[in-house]
Amino acid sequence: MPTYTFTAMDAKGKEQTGTVEAASQSAALAAIREQGMFPTTVEEAGAASTPAKGGKKKKAPAAPKGKSAGKSSGVMNMEFRMPSFLMRVKPKQLMTYTRQLATLINAGLPLMRGLQVILKQEKHPLLAQATTEVIEGVQSGSTFAEALSQHPRVFNRLYVNMVKAGELGGVMDVVLERLAEFMEKAQRIRNKVVSAMVYPIVVLAMALGILTFLMIVIIPKFEAIFDDLLGEGGLPALTQIVLNISRGFVQRAPFVILALVVLVVLIKIAGKSGPGRYMIDWLKLRMPIFGTLLNKTAIARFTRTLGTLMTSGVPVLQALNIVRDTSGNEVIARAVNDIHDAVKEGENMAPPIQASGVFPPMVVSMVEVGEETGELPEMLMKIADNYDDEVDNTVAGLTSIIEPLLIVFLALIVGTIVIALFLPLISIIGQIGQ
């Protein structure tokens, strides 16, 4: 009976080599698969290498680190020609990547095979490079989580620690599904908040542009006409006020622009320091209209992140550290840090949550009930779902309120300017009629 040598991937995604006796190559493939391995090359001893069905041909010389062979090499070469600081993996791209990997592993493919399948179709240079190096890391003996942790620009602490918990519990497919669902919900909430804020910002920007044009171009021309026909003393009070504002706007426009630029720079500088970032985030949460929306979004993110981590098996103290570092708001981060310190001392989570003053009483009560019943992760997910619904309702309410308010605001501004310019014209027409 012929002897076949083979190369295959085991259930952990590691490459294995060996020999098997079989009547034919098909029988050899079946025998290898019965051992729980996925064959990539099978050859009869002394014959040329034959790729296994669905597998790969005999290994070519190793490519330089960070590059891959075949179709992905063009992508990787392009990546190395681009400055790395210009590239960023968007949450939506990472969400799709995670969902695809979860689907492949759930379908029964080994981890390494799933990563290789994704690599062949990945078009984002930075994500493709990271995947290539993760494959190399796992092949060299690192765990999947350890390999992911070498790419913090792509996979944050939340991602790495959930994968680590999935590896320890042997439920990688479940954890990846939860990660994908978490990112999908976070992306959906983020999109709704952005859509609620984009409309008024765009309308206000257009209104400021129109107002600037009127103040700089139109009103000065009318002022010259009024000076010739009526003189400065014969103008109505409203017209005089509008002309004075226009005159001051034209004369001080460079200083106003400079002041705005300086203000933006100062805010950016302040945001890089702890106290400054805390103050900016505190003001965000207390903004009129939008403060409530941002507050609910922050609470939903906190509870969903913590609940997802705890459900996946991450220890509570480690989960709190991850939530603190990924909160995106310094006020929430400091509150979570206080909660972490209190839990570390042996307290329950509800009292420090209440003492922080950041979270509403409903959150405190539900966390307390979750601790008493031993179902804290599930309760946190319920809180997150509830606040997601509140964010939806708040966005819908803001959209319905902001639109008429902006229309009224623009009507008042433009209407005031038009009336101020037409009052002198009425006087001029009356003098002409006399």
C-alpha positions as CSV (number, residue, x, y, z in Angstrom):
1,M,0.0,0.0,0.0
2,P,1.4,3.4,-1.0
3,T,2.6,5.8,1.7
4,Y,1.6,9.5,1.5
5,T,3.3,12.4,3.2
6,F,1.0,15.3,4.1
7,T,0.9,18.8,5.6
8,A,-2.3,19.8,7.4
9,M,-3.9,22.2,9.9
10,D,-5.0,20.9,13.2
11,A,-8.1,22.1,15.2
12,K,-6.0,24.8,16.8
13,G,-4.8,26.1,13.5
14,K,-1.3,24.8,13.8
15,E,0.5,23.2,10.9
16,Q,1.2,19.4,11.3
17,T,3.2,17.1,9.0
18,G,3.2,13.3,8.9
19,T,2.6,10.2,6.8
20,V,-0.3,7.9,6.2
21,E,-0.8,4.6,4.3
22,A,-3.7,4.5,1.9
23,A,-4.8,2.9,-1.3
24,S,-5.2,6.2,-3.2
25,Q,-4.8,9.9,-2.7
26,S,-8.6,10.3,-2.0
27,A,-8.3,7.6,0.7
28,A,-5.3,9.5,2.2
29,L,-7.3,12.7,2.3
30,A,-10.2,10.9,4.0
31,A,-7.9,9.3,6.6
32,I,-6.3,12.7,7.4
33,R,-9.7,14.4,7.8
34,E,-10.8,11.6,10.1
35,Q,-7.9,12.6,12.4
36,G,-9.6,16.0,12.8
37,M,-7.1,17.8,10.5
38,F,-7.5,19.9,7.3
39,P,-5.0,18.7,4.7
40,T,-3.3,21.4,2.6
41,T,-0.8,19.2,0.7
42,V,-0.7,15.4,0.1
43,E,1.9,13.6,-2.0
44,E,2.9,10.1,-2.5
45,A,6.3,9.4,-1.1
46,G,8.9,10.1,-3.8
47,A,6.3,11.9,-6.1
48,A,5.8,15.6,-6.8
49,S,3.7,17.6,-4.4
50,T,0.0,17.5,-5.0
51,P,-2.3,20.2,-3.5
52,A,-5.2,18.9,-1.4
53,K,-8.7,19.8,-2.7
54,G,-9.4,23.2,-1.2
55,G,-5.9,23.4,0.2
56,K,-2.7,25.0,-0.9
57,K,0.3,24.0,-3.0
58,K,3.6,23.2,-1.5
59,K,5.0,26.2,0.4
60,A,6.9,28.7,-1.6
61,P,9.9,30.5,-0.1
62,A,8.8,32.7,2.8
63,A,7.8,36.3,1.9
64,P,9.3,39.2,3.8
65,K,7.5,39.9,7.0
66,G,4.3,41.9,6.5
67,K,3.9,40.6,2.9
68,S,1.8,37.7,1.6
69,A,2.0,35.7,-1.6
70,G,-0.6,35.6,-4.4
71,K,-3.4,38.0,-4.7
72,S,-2.8,39.7,-1.4
73,S,0.8,40.7,-2.3
74,G,-0.4,43.6,-4.5
75,V,-2.4,44.9,-1.5
76,M,0.6,44.6,0.8
77,N,3.0,46.2,-1.6
78,M,0.7,49.1,-1.9
79,E,0.5,49.3,1.9
80,F,4.2,49.7,2.2
81,R,4.2,52.5,-0.2
82,M,1.8,54.5,1.9
83,P,2.8,56.4,5.1
84,S,1.4,54.3,8.0
85,F,0.2,57.3,9.9
86,L,-2.3,58.1,7.1
87,M,-4.0,54.7,7.4
88,R,-6.7,53.8,9.9
89,V,-9.1,50.9,10.2
90,K,-12.7,52.2,10.5
91,P,-15.0,50.6,13.0
92,K,-17.3,49.5,10.2
93,Q,-14.4,47.7,8.4
94,L,-13.3,45.9,11.6
95,M,-17.0,45.0,12.3
96,T,-17.2,43.3,8.8
97,Y,-13.9,41.6,9.3
98,T,-15.0,40.2,12.7
99,R,-18.4,39.1,11.4
100,Q,-16.7,37.2,8.5
101,L,-14.2,35.5,10.8
102,A,-17.0,34.5,13.3
103,T,-19.0,33.0,10.4
104,L,-16.0,31.0,9.1
105,I,-15.1,29.6,12.5
106,N,-18.8,28.9,13.3
107,A,-18.9,26.9,10.0
108,G,-16.2,24.6,11.3
109,L,-13.0,26.0,9.7
110,P,-9.9,26.1,11.9
111,L,-8.8,29.5,13.0
112,M,-5.8,29.6,10.8
113,R,-7.8,28.6,7.7
114,G,-10.4,31.2,8.5
115,L,-7.7,33.9,8.8
116,Q,-6.2,32.8,5.5
117,V,-9.5,33.0,3.7
118,I,-10.2,36.5,5.0
119,L,-6.6,37.6,4.0
120,K,-7.2,36.6,0.4
121,Q,-10.2,39.0,0.1
122,E,-9.1,41.8,2.5
123,K,-8.6,45.0,0.6
124,H,-7.6,47.4,3.4
125,P,-3.8,47.5,3.5
126,L,-3.4,48.0,7.2
127,L,-5.9,45.3,8.1
128,A,-4.3,42.9,5.5
129,Q,-0.9,43.5,7.0
130,A,-2.1,43.0,10.5
131,T,-3.8,39.7,9.5
132,T,-0.6,38.5,7.8
133,E,1.4,39.2,10.9
134,V,-1.2,37.6,13.2
135,I,-1.1,34.4,11.1
136,E,2.7,34.4,11.3
137,G,2.5,35.0,15.1
138,V,0.1,32.1,15.6
139,Q,2.2,29.8,13.4
140,S,5.3,30.7,15.6
141,G,3.5,29.6,18.8
142,S,1.7,32.7,20.1
143,T,-2.0,32.6,21.0
144,F,-4.5,34.4,18.8
145,A,-5.0,37.1,21.5
146,E,-1.2,37.6,21.9
147,A,-0.8,38.0,18.1
148,L,-3.7,40.5,18.0
149,S,-2.2,42.6,20.9
150,Q,0.8,43.3,18.7
151,H,-1.5,45.6,16.6
152,P,-3.1,48.1,19.0
153,R,-3.9,50.4,16.1
154,V,-6.3,47.8,14.6
155,F,-7.4,45.7,17.6
156,N,-8.0,47.6,20.8
157,R,-7.9,46.2,24.4
158,L,-11.6,45.3,24.3
159,Y,-11.1,43.2,21.2
160,V,-8.0,41.5,22.5
161,N,-9.3,40.7,25.9
162,M,-12.6,39.2,24.6
163,V,-10.6,37.0,22.2
164,K,-8.4,35.9,25.1
165,A,-11.5,35.0,27.1
166,G,-12.9,33.1,24.1
167,E,-9.6,31.1,23.8
168,L,-9.5,30.2,27.5
169,G,-13.2,29.1,27.5
170,G,-13.0,27.3,24.1
171,V,-15.9,29.5,22.7
172,M,-14.0,31.6,20.1
173,D,-17.0,31.5,17.7
174,V,-19.4,32.7,20.3
175,V,-17.1,35.5,21.5
176,L,-16.5,36.7,17.9
177,E,-20.2,36.8,17.3
178,R,-20.7,38.9,20.4
179,L,-17.9,41.2,19.3
180,A,-19.5,41.6,15.9
181,E,-22.9,42.3,17.5
182,F,-21.3,44.8,19.9
183,M,-19.6,46.7,17.1
184,E,-22.8,46.7,15.0
185,K,-24.9,48.1,17.8
186,A,-22.2,50.7,18.7
187,Q,-21.9,51.7,15.0
188,R,-25.7,52.0,14.7
189,I,-25.9,54.3,17.8
190,R,-23.0,56.3,16.6
191,N,-24.6,56.8,13.2
192,K,-27.8,58.0,14.8
193,V,-26.1,60.5,17.0
194,V,-24.0,61.8,14.1
195,S,-27.1,62.1,11.9
196,A,-28.9,64.0,14.6
197,M,-26.0,66.5,14.9
198,V,-25.1,66.8,11.2
199,Y,-28.4,68.4,10.1
200,P,-28.3,71.4,12.5
201,I,-24.6,71.9,12.0
202,V,-25.0,72.0,8.2
203,V,-28.0,74.4,8.4
204,L,-26.1,76.7,10.9
205,A,-23.0,76.7,8.6
206,M,-25.2,77.7,5.6
207,A,-26.9,80.3,7.7
208,L,-23.6,81.8,8.8
209,G,-22.3,81.7,5.3
210,I,-25.4,83.6,4.0
211,L,-25.2,86.1,6.9
212,T,-21.5,86.7,6.3
213,F,-22.2,87.4,2.6
214,L,-25.0,89.9,3.5
215,M,-22.8,91.6,6.1
216,I,-19.7,91.9,3.9
217,V,-21.1,92.4,0.4
218,I,-24.8,93.5,0.3
219,I,-25.3,95.7,3.4
220,P,-22.2,98.0,2.7
221,K,-23.7,98.7,-0.8
222,F,-27.0,99.7,0.7
223,E,-25.2,101.9,3.3
224,A,-23.5,103.9,0.5
225,I,-26.9,104.4,-1.2
226,F,-28.5,105.6,2.1
227,D,-25.6,108.0,2.9
228,D,-26.1,109.6,-0.5
229,L,-29.8,110.0,-0.3
230,L,-30.7,110.3,3.4
231,G,-27.5,110.9,5.3
232,E,-26.6,109.0,8.5
233,G,-29.0,111.0,10.7
234,G,-32.1,110.2,8.6
235,L,-31.9,106.4,9.0
236,P,-34.4,104.4,11.2
237,A,-33.0,103.0,14.4
238,L,-33.2,99.3,13.2
239,T,-31.4,100.1,10.0
240,Q,-28.7,102.0,11.9
241,I,-28.1,99.0,14.2
242,V,-27.8,96.6,11.3
243,L,-25.4,99.0,9.5
244,N,-23.3,99.3,12.6
245,I,-23.1,95.6,13.0
246,S,-22.1,95.2,9.4
247,R,-19.5,97.9,9.7
248,G,-18.0,96.3,12.8
249,F,-18.2,92.9,11.2
250,V,-16.2,94.0,8.1
251,Q,-13.6,95.9,10.2
252,R,-13.1,93.2,12.8
253,A,-13.6,90.1,10.6
254,P,-9.8,89.2,10.5
255,F,-9.7,89.5,14.3
256,V,-12.8,87.3,14.7
257,I,-11.4,84.6,12.5
258,L,-8.0,84.8,14.3
259,A,-9.8,84.5,17.6
260,L,-11.8,81.5,16.4
261,V,-8.6,79.8,15.2
262,V,-6.9,80.5,18.6
263,L,-9.9,79.2,20.4
264,V,-9.9,75.9,18.4
265,V,-6.1,75.5,19.0
266,L,-6.5,76.1,22.7
267,I,-9.4,73.5,23.0
268,K,-7.2,71.0,21.1
269,I,-4.3,71.6,23.5
270,A,-6.5,71.5,26.6
271,G,-8.0,68.2,25.3
272,K,-4.5,66.6,25.5
273,S,-4.3,67.2,29.3
274,G,-6.3,65.3,31.9
275,P,-8.0,68.3,33.5
276,G,-8.7,70.0,30.2
277,R,-10.1,66.8,28.7
278,Y,-12.3,66.3,31.8
279,M,-13.7,69.9,31.5
280,I,-14.4,69.6,27.8
281,D,-16.2,66.2,28.3
282,W,-18.1,67.6,31.3
283,L,-19.3,70.6,29.2
284,K,-20.3,68.2,26.4
285,L,-22.6,66.2,28.8
286,R,-24.2,69.4,29.9
287,M,-24.8,71.0,26.6
288,P,-28.3,72.2,25.9
289,I,-30.3,69.8,23.7
290,F,-27.4,67.6,22.8
291,G,-26.1,67.0,26.3
292,T,-28.9,64.6,27.1
293,L,-28.3,62.6,23.9
294,L,-24.5,62.3,24.6
295,N,-25.2,61.3,28.2
296,K,-27.5,58.5,27.2
297,T,-25.1,57.3,24.5
298,A,-22.2,57.2,27.1
299,I,-24.3,55.2,29.5
300,A,-25.4,52.8,26.8
301,R,-21.8,52.3,25.7
302,F,-20.6,51.8,29.3
303,T,-23.2,49.2,30.2
304,R,-23.0,47.3,26.9
305,T,-19.2,47.1,26.9
306,L,-19.1,46.0,30.5
307,G,-21.9,43.5,30.0
308,T,-20.3,42.1,26.9
309,L,-16.9,41.6,28.6
310,M,-18.4,39.9,31.7
311,T,-20.7,37.7,29.6
312,S,-17.6,36.6,27.6
313,G,-15.8,35.6,30.8
314,V,-13.5,38.5,31.4
315,P,-12.9,39.1,35.1
316,V,-14.8,42.1,36.5
317,L,-11.8,44.1,37.5
318,Q,-10.1,43.6,34.2
319,A,-13.4,44.4,32.4
320,L,-13.7,47.7,34.3
321,N,-10.1,48.7,33.3
322,I,-11.0,48.0,29.7
323,V,-14.2,50.0,29.9
324,R,-12.4,52.9,31.5
325,D,-9.8,53.0,28.7
326,T,-12.4,52.7,25.9
327,S,-15.1,54.9,27.3
328,G,-14.3,57.9,25.1
329,N,-15.3,60.3,27.8
330,E,-13.1,61.4,30.7
331,V,-16.0,62.0,33.0
332,I,-17.2,58.4,32.5
333,A,-13.6,57.1,32.7
334,R,-13.0,58.7,36.1
335,A,-16.3,57.4,37.4
336,V,-15.4,53.9,36.2
337,N,-12.0,54.2,37.8
338,D,-13.7,54.9,41.2
339,I,-16.0,51.9,40.6
340,H,-12.9,49.8,39.9
341,D,-11.2,50.9,43.1
342,A,-14.3,50.2,45.2
343,V,-14.9,46.8,43.7
344,K,-11.2,46.0,44.3
345,E,-11.7,46.7,48.0
346,G,-14.5,44.2,48.1
347,E,-17.6,46.5,47.7
348,N,-20.5,45.8,45.4
349,M,-20.7,47.8,42.2
350,A,-24.0,49.7,42.9
351,P,-22.8,52.0,45.7
352,P,-19.8,53.5,43.8
353,I,-22.0,53.9,40.7
354,Q,-24.4,55.9,42.8
355,A,-21.7,57.9,44.5
356,S,-20.2,58.9,41.1
357,G,-23.2,61.1,40.3
358,V,-22.8,60.3,36.6
359,F,-25.4,57.5,36.3
360,P,-29.2,58.0,36.9
361,P,-31.0,56.2,39.7
362,M,-32.5,53.6,37.3
363,V,-29.0,52.3,36.4
364,V,-28.0,52.1,40.0
365,S,-31.2,50.1,40.9
366,M,-30.9,47.7,38.0
367,V,-27.2,47.0,38.8
368,E,-28.1,46.4,42.4
369,V,-30.8,43.9,41.4
370,G,-28.3,42.2,39.0
371,E,-25.8,41.8,41.8
372,E,-28.4,40.4,44.2
373,T,-29.7,37.9,41.7
374,G,-26.3,37.0,40.3
375,E,-27.3,38.1,36.8
376,L,-25.3,41.3,36.6
377,P,-24.0,40.8,32.9
378,E,-27.6,40.2,31.7
379,M,-28.9,43.2,33.6
380,L,-26.2,45.4,32.1
381,M,-27.2,44.3,28.6
382,K,-30.8,45.1,29.4
383,I,-29.8,48.6,30.6
384,A,-27.9,49.1,27.4
385,D,-30.8,48.0,25.2
386,N,-33.1,50.3,27.2
387,Y,-30.8,53.3,26.7
388,D,-30.3,52.4,23.0
389,D,-34.1,52.8,22.7
390,E,-33.9,56.1,24.6
391,V,-31.2,57.3,22.2
392,D,-33.5,56.4,19.2
393,N,-36.4,58.3,20.8
394,T,-34.2,61.3,21.7
395,V,-32.8,61.5,18.1
396,A,-36.3,61.4,16.7
397,G,-37.4,64.1,19.1
398,L,-34.4,66.3,18.4
399,T,-34.9,66.0,14.7
400,S,-38.5,67.1,15.0
401,I,-37.7,70.0,17.3
402,I,-34.5,71.3,15.7
403,E,-36.0,71.7,12.2
404,P,-38.7,74.2,13.0
405,L,-36.4,76.0,15.5
406,L,-33.8,76.5,12.8
407,I,-36.4,77.7,10.3
408,V,-37.7,80.3,12.8
409,F,-34.1,81.4,13.7
410,L,-33.2,81.9,10.0
411,A,-36.5,83.7,9.3
412,L,-35.9,86.1,12.2
413,I,-32.3,86.9,11.1
414,V,-32.9,87.3,7.4
415,G,-36.3,89.0,8.0
416,T,-34.7,91.5,10.4
417,I,-32.0,92.4,7.8
418,V,-34.6,92.7,5.0
419,I,-36.9,94.9,7.0
420,A,-33.9,97.1,8.1
421,L,-32.9,97.6,4.5
422,F,-36.4,98.3,3.2
423,L,-37.4,100.9,5.9
424,P,-35.1,103.6,4.4
425,L,-36.3,102.7,0.9
426,I,-39.8,103.5,2.0
427,S,-38.7,106.9,3.2
428,I,-36.8,107.5,0.0
429,I,-39.9,106.6,-2.1
430,G,-42.1,108.9,0.0
431,Q,-39.7,111.8,-0.6
432,I,-39.6,111.1,-4.3
433,G,-43.4,111.1,-4.3
434,Q,-43.6,114.5,-2.6
